[in-house]
Amino acid sequence: MLQEDRDFFIALLKSFPKVLPKLFSEEKKDESDETFRKYVNDWIMDRWRSLVKTPTQRHLCDFIETIPQFQEYFPVPDYNDFFIGELASLIKTGSKEVKKLASISYCELYLKNYLSATRSGTLGKILSLSKSTTCFERLAALGFVEVAMTYFSRRFLAEEGIVKAYLSLGEDKIANVRIKFVVLSPKMNKLIVQEELRSQLMMVLTLHQNDMDKDVRKLAKDAYQSIKQQGIVNEDDSMKEKREQDLIKKEKEVLCMNC
């Protein structure tokens, strides 16, 4: 895709949130409307395939940010499953900025497609990065966890295996991974449901206060003291839980309508 084509395409995408509600109104849900939706859906996916062949950082980031905005206009498995898979790949292979934006968009789509089998499979692939032999991929797993802590409730983090994936990196052999783990620990402490997992976190932080790396030692001491001062205080995530329940309910309604 040529530079000017990329610029035009991204500009067009950014205008879609204003245009699509007018094109796809509730009153227009007929056969021709659904055909047009499918055409636009296929067009967006095709442009994405062209873009990622020769991506530029700016265009890729711009596109990633727009992906969740279109989901409600294309409630078809093709769009959701395709981009959930694409975002999961970018969380693994993208630059630092791309990984963060891909994680944010992935979390948005994940909640809106909770009943999708593809959704479950891709999360497993992301969390499996915590077991990678490459430290950059293990850091990518922690980067995703950092975003997930903002988007998901305590219950959701526990049930989806995100907390356990995080804790599995507590004693990583690479100092940068241990540093990232420690930096996230005060926030994660507020989100852990099971007491045994909270104890595991504190045990790892105690261990790291004697780490061979001076930065890990200092950060671990600070994190440990911060958590001790917090006490056992769970973050109020009632709004997150309500949002998750509402999105899952809405998805079930859409699936029932398409049955």
C-alpha positions in Angstrom: 0.0 0.0 0.0 1.4 3.4 -1.0 2.1 6.1 1.5 -0.7 8.3 0.1 -3.1 5.4 0.1 -2.3 4.7 3.8 -2.9 8.3 4.7 -6.2 8.3 2.9 -7.3 5.0 4.4 -6.4 6.0 8.0 -8.2 9.4 7.6 -11.3 7.5 6.3 -11.2 5.1 9.2 -11.1 8.0 11.7 -14.2 9.5 10.1 -16.1 6.2 10.5 -17.3 6.7 14.1 -19.2 9.7 12.9 -20.4 8.2 9.6 -21.3 4.6 10.5 -24.2 5.4 13.0 -25.9 7.3 10.1 -25.2 4.5 7.6 -26.3 1.7 10.0 -29.3 3.0 11.9 -31.7 0.7 13.7 -34.4 1.6 11.2 -32.4 0.4 8.3 -31.8 -3.2 9.3 -32.9 -4.9 6.2 -31.2 -7.3 3.7 -29.5 -4.5 1.8 -28.1 -3.0 5.0 -26.6 -6.3 6.1 -25.1 -6.8 2.6 -23.5 -3.3 2.9 -22.2 -4.1 6.4 -20.6 -7.2 5.0 -19.0 -5.3 2.2 -17.5 -2.6 4.5 -16.4 -5.3 6.9 -14.5 -7.2 4.2 -13.1 -3.9 2.9 -11.6 -3.0 6.3 -10.1 -6.5 6.7 -8.6 -6.4 3.2 -7.1 -3.0 3.8 -5.6 -4.3 7.1 -3.9 -7.2 5.3 -2.4 -4.7 2.8 -1.2 -2.4 5.6 0.5 -5.0 7.7 2.6 -6.2 4.7 4.5 -3.0 4.7 3.5 -1.2 7.9 4.6 2.1 9.3 4.5 2.7 13.0 2.1 5.6 12.8 -0.4 4.0 10.5 -0.4 0.7 12.4 -1.0 2.5 15.7 -3.8 4.6 14.2 -5.5 1.5 12.8 -5.2 -0.5 16.0 -6.8 2.3 18.0 -9.9 2.3 15.7 -10.6 -1.4 15.7 -12.8 -1.6 18.8 -14.9 1.3 17.6 -16.3 -0.6 14.7 -17.2 -3.8 16.5 -20.8 -2.8 17.2 -21.4 -2.1 13.5 -20.0 -5.5 12.4 -21.4 -8.0 15.0 -20.4 -10.9 12.8 -17.8 -13.5 13.7 -15.6 -12.6 10.7 -14.6 -9.2 12.0 -14.3 -10.1 15.7 -12.4 -13.3 15.3 -10.1 -11.9 12.6 -9.0 -8.9 14.6 -8.8 -10.7 18.0 -6.3 -13.0 16.3 -4.4 -10.1 14.6 -4.1 -8.1 17.9 -2.9 -11.2 19.8 -0.1 -11.6 17.2 0.9 -7.9 17.6 1.1 -8.2 21.4 3.8 -10.8 20.7 5.7 -9.3 17.8 5.0 -5.5 17.8 7.1 -2.6 19.0 6.6 -1.4 22.5 4.0 1.2 21.5 2.2 -1.3 19.2 2.1 -4.0 21.9 0.5 -1.6 24.4 -2.1 -0.3 21.9 -2.8 -3.9 20.7 -3.3 -5.0 24.3 -5.8 -2.1 24.9 -7.8 -2.9 21.8 -7.6 -6.6 22.5 -9.1 -6.2 26.0 -11.9 -4.1 24.5 -12.8 -6.8 21.9 -12.3 -9.6 24.4 -15.0 -8.4 26.7 -17.4 -7.8 23.7 -16.8 -11.3 22.4 -16.6 -13.3 25.6 -18.6 -16.2 24.3 -16.3 -16.7 21.2 -14.1 -19.8 21.1 -11.5 -17.7 19.2 -11.4 -15.2 22.1 -10.5 -18.0 24.6 -7.9 -19.5 22.3 -6.1 -16.2 21.6 -5.9 -15.3 25.3 -4.2 -18.7 25.9 -1.6 -17.8 23.3 -0.9 -14.4 24.9 -0.6 -15.8 28.4 1.7 -18.6 27.1 4.2 -15.9 26.3 5.0 -16.0 30.0 6.6 -19.5 29.3 8.6 -18.3 26.3 12.3 -18.9 26.1 12.6 -15.3 24.8 12.7 -12.6 27.5 11.1 -10.0 25.1 8.0 -12.3 24.9 7.9 -12.8 28.6 8.0 -9.0 29.0 5.2 -8.8 26.4 3.1 -11.1 28.7 3.7 -8.7 31.6 2.8 -5.7 29.4 -0.5 -7.3 28.6 -1.1 -8.1 32.2 -0.5 -4.4 33.0 -3.2 -3.4 30.6 -5.6 -6.2 31.7 -5.4 -5.1 35.3 -6.9 -1.8 34.2 -9.7 -3.3 32.1 -10.8 -6.5 33.9 -12.3 -7.2 37.4 -10.6 -9.3 40.1 -12.9 -12.2 39.4 -12.2 -12.0 35.7 -8.4 -11.8 36.2 -8.5 -14.9 38.4 -10.9 -17.0 36.2 -9.1 -16.3 33.0 -5.7 -17.3 34.4 -4.1 -13.8 34.1 -3.1 -13.7 37.8 -1.3 -17.1 37.6 0.5 -16.1 34.4 1.7 -13.0 36.2 2.9 -14.9 39.2 4.7 -17.5 37.1 7.2 -14.7 36.1 8.1 -13.7 39.7 11.4 -15.5 39.7 12.4 -15.0 36.1 16.1 -15.3 35.3 16.3 -11.9 33.5 16.5 -8.8 35.7 14.3 -6.7 33.4 11.5 -9.2 33.7 11.8 -9.3 37.5 11.8 -5.5 37.6 8.6 -5.3 35.6 7.0 -8.0 37.8 8.0 -6.0 41.0 6.7 -2.7 39.6 3.3 -4.2 38.9 3.0 -5.9 42.3 1.3 -3.2 44.4 -1.4 -2.9 41.8 -1.8 -6.6 41.4 -1.9 -7.1 45.2 -5.2 -5.2 45.2 -6.6 -7.4 42.5 -5.8 -10.9 43.8 -8.8 -12.8 45.1 -7.2 -16.0 46.5 -5.2 -15.5 49.7 -2.7 -18.2 48.8 -1.8 -16.3 45.6 -1.4 -13.1 47.6 1.0 -15.0 50.0 2.9 -16.2 46.9 3.3 -12.7 45.7 4.6 -11.5 49.1 7.0 -14.5 49.3 8.5 -13.5 45.9 8.9 -9.9 46.9 10.6 -11.0 50.1 13.0 -13.1 48.0 13.8 -10.2 45.7 14.9 -8.0 48.6 18.1 -10.0 48.4 18.2 -10.2 44.6 21.6 -10.1 42.9 20.4 -7.0 40.9 20.5 -3.8 42.9 17.5 -2.3 41.0 15.4 -5.4 41.7 16.4 -5.2 45.4 15.4 -1.6 45.8 12.1 -1.9 43.9 11.2 -5.1 45.8 11.8 -3.4 49.2 9.7 -0.4 48.1 6.9 -2.6 46.7 6.9 -4.8 49.8 6.6 -1.8 52.1 3.9 -0.3 49.9 1.8 -3.4 50.1 2.3 -3.7 53.8 1.0 -0.2 54.2 -2.0 -1.0 52.0 -3.0 -4.0 54.1 -5.4 -6.5 52.6 -7.5 -3.9 50.7 -9.2 -5.1 47.5 -9.7 -2.5 44.8 -13.4 -1.6 44.3 -14.1 -3.0 40.9 -17.9 -3.1 41.0 -18.1 -0.9 37.9 -15.8 -3.3 36.0 -17.9 -6.3 37.0 -21.1 -4.5 36.0 -19.5 -3.6 32.6 -18.4 -7.2 32.0 -21.8 -8.6 32.9 -23.6 -6.0 30.7 -21.3 -6.8 27.7 -21.8 -10.5 28.0 -25.5 -10.1 28.3 -25.6 -7.9 25.2 -23.5 -10.5 23.3 -25.9 -13.3 24.3 -28.8 -11.2 23.0 -27.1 -10.6 19.7 -26.4 -14.3 19.4 -30.0 -15.2 20.1 -31.2 -12.7 17.5 -29.0 -14.4 14.9 -30.1 -17.9 15.8 
